[in-house]
């Protein structure tokens, strides 16, 4: 793999830390800024909203920039946004800084996916995407715990200052290692209108829907892992963090495996990883009642969840060939985050109005089955359109 891919991985690492580190610092932020814990929690929702809004907004405004220039600009936005978080004098300034930082999220991963696939041979494209996303998985395993410790030991602002430093390093390595490319041609098919037209393609929309549904299932379960482990599996609160490290190890393994398999056969990998995700969630419903089985199931959930990432990203890139590929890729990152938000709501609904906490993983396991149905619908429509079996082409 070329060194430029590791520059993208550095940027992904920083973005992963800044997205999730706030979860471990809610009490510190709440006490320092004089707001409730629930208000501090809205900083997470504000970031997710920024990701969803940032994808179409920046996609429309930056369609003709060269990809390297855009990546550098996004990392500058990310760095400035984190510095603003560290220096925020009040809650609403911090919220605005979080939303600003989130604007870089979807576009960086979207454009970064396109750049990553352009750096390698055709049979290694999904693996290149997976390598970039390894930065996100490592952020969850190492960056977030370290940032949480740093913020608790030296004040929550120190965590954001540390991420600002990561942003500076990412800007430097991207500038040094990512090759130059030509800006998009000033052609109607390549401009922002032509790029936006890709979102009207039915295969792209079905790909985005598949991503949303798959990650509704993931986050319906993941959001409530801590109460599941403590109230059902019988673990102490102190044991949750080490168990989440098992989840993080699964993320890394699943991410790299999904990329390798997708390079060989994309469509079967998309379907297979979604089947595996659904199966793991169903098995968890029984496994969470026995401590050792629960730990194993948590690791498998991490592996199954991130095994879907590179194949789903590659699926959308494949359906969005030509003008607008970068925008469609960014929208798919937004689709992951939309799935996160809906999944958290679904899990909460099951707890408050449905069968209860013990049934969250069972309900979560049903949603990837809907994603599989969307994939088969897309293949059927594609087969009708081209008059040949879609699976044979993959």
ZIWOGI-V386712 format. One line per field, one symbol per residue. ss: DSSP state (A for helix, B for strand, O for the rest). phi: phi as a letter, one per 30 degrees, with the letter a starting at -180 (. if undefined). burial: + if it has 24 or more other C-alpha atoms within 12 Angstrom, else -. Layout:
ss = ???
phi = ???
burial = ???
This chain:
ss = OOAAAAAAAAAAAAAAAAAAAAAAAAAAAAAAAOOOAAAAAAAAAAAAAAAAAAAAAAAAAOOOOOAAAAAAAAAAAAAAAAAAAAAOOOAAAAAAAAAAAAAAAAAAAAAAAAAAAAOOOAAAAAAAAAAAAAAAAAAAAAAAAAAAAAAAAAOAAAAAAAAAAAAAAAAAAAAAAOOOOOOOOOOOOOOAAAAAAAAAOAAAAAAAAAAAAAAAAAAAAAOOAAAAAAAOOOOOOAAAAAAAAAAAAAAAAAAAAAAAAAAAOAAAAAAAAAAAAAAAAAAAAAAOOOAAAAAAAAAAAAAAAAAAAAAAAAAAAAAOOOOOAAAAAAAAAAAAAAAAAAAAAAAAAAAAAOOOAAAAAAAAAAAAAAAAAAAAAAAAAAAAAAOOOOAAAO
phi = .ddedddddddddddddddcddddcedddeddcibddddddddddddddddddddddddddcecddddededddddeeddddddddcedbdddddddddeddeddddddddddddeddcbdedbdddddddddeeddddddcddeddddddddbjdddddddddddddddedddddcdddbdddddbedcdddddddddcdedddddddddeddddddddddecddddddccdiddddddddddddedddedddddddddddddbddededddddddddddddeeddddbeddddddddddeddddddddddddededdcdjeidddddddddddedddeddddddddddddbcdjedcedddedddddddddddddddddddddcibdddddc
burial = ---+++++++++++++++++++++++++++--+------+++++++++++++++++-+++-+++++++++++++++++++++++++-+--+--++++++++++++++++++++++++++----+++++++++++++++++++++++++++++--+++++++++++++++++++++--++----+-----++++++++++-+-++++++++++++++++++++++++++++-++-+----++-+++++++++++++++++++++-+++++++++++++++++++++++++-+--++++++++++++++++++++++++++++-++++++++++++++++++++++++++-++-----++++++++++++++++++++-++--+------------
